[in-house]
């Protein structure tokens, strides 16, 4: 049974890529769970980590901080971080913080896997 209050919707493989689907609000309340799940996946050293934000409606600075930390861990380990299906509201936060210069953002999971 899926915990509907969980911000982590699913974790699965798509070829060599690990896909983490998030949902709801990635804010101070949900960041510990999201942080733990993403760091656990980073520790497995996937060549590509895809974070699907299509069902994320809001992200605050703590959520952005987690993305930065995951980006740094993936880069240090020789892996790549890809963000997919980023909604306009969340994309705006990423652009305001100028992190779109670092994060690879794709419209679909398929594009992210091919890149």
N, C-alpha and C positions, 0 to 999 in steps of 0.2 A: 504494500500500500504506500502511495506517495504522500508525504507530509505536505499538505497544501499551504502551510504557513512557512515552509522552507523557501529561502531565496535561491537555493540550488535546485533547479528543476530536474536536471539529468546530467550524467557524465557518461560519455560513450566514445567509441573509436570510430573514425572515418578514415580507413586506410591507416597510414602511419600517424595521422593527426589525432590528438585527443580533443574532444569537443566538450566544453562545459557550458550548459545552458542555464542562464540565470533568469529570474523573474521577479516581478514586483518592484519594491524599492530597495536599492542598494544604499543603505544609509547606516548611521551609527548603530541602529538596533540590529541590523542583519550583517554588518561587516565582519564580525568575528567568525560566523559560519562560512561566509564567502571566502574570507582570507584563509581559513583552515583548509577548505576544499581545494582552492587554487594552489596553495603551497604544497599540499599533498600530491597534486598532479605534477607540479614542477619537480618535485623530488624524484619522480619516476623518469625524468629526463626525456620527455617526448621531443621529437624533432620539431614538431609544430603543436602549439597550444592555441586552440580557437575558443574564444569566449563569445558565445551567442547572446547578444543583448536585446534581441527582438522583443522580448516580453518584459524588459526593464523599463518602467515608466519614469523613474526618478533615480538620480544618483547624486549624493552629496560629496563633499570634499574627502570624507573618509573612504568612500568607494573609489574615488579617483586615486587616492593614495595607495589603495590595494593594487589597482591596475599598474601604477608606476612600479611598485615593488615586484610584481609578477613579471613585468617587462624586463626589469633589471636582472632578475634571477634567470629568466629564459635566455637573455643575451649573454650573461656570464657563462651559462652552460652550453652555449653554442646553438641554442634553439631559437625558434621564432614565435612571436606572439601575434595573433591575428584577431581583430575584433570584427564581428559580423552583425548585420541587421541592426545597426545602431539607430535608435529613434532620434528624431530631430532635437528633442529636449536634452537628451544625454549627449548627442553630438555637439550641441552648443556649448556644453560645459567643457568638453574635450577641446574644442576649438578656442574658447576663451582662455584656457590655460596653456594653449599652444602645444598641447600634447599630440595633436594631429600630425605634427612634424616627426613624431617618433613612432606612433602607433600606426600599423598597417590596418586600414579599415576597408572592409569589403561589403558589398550589398548582399552576397549570398555565401553560404558555407562552401558551395561548389567552387566558387571563385577563389576563396581562401585556400582550399586544398590544392588547387591547381597552381597557385602562385609560388 
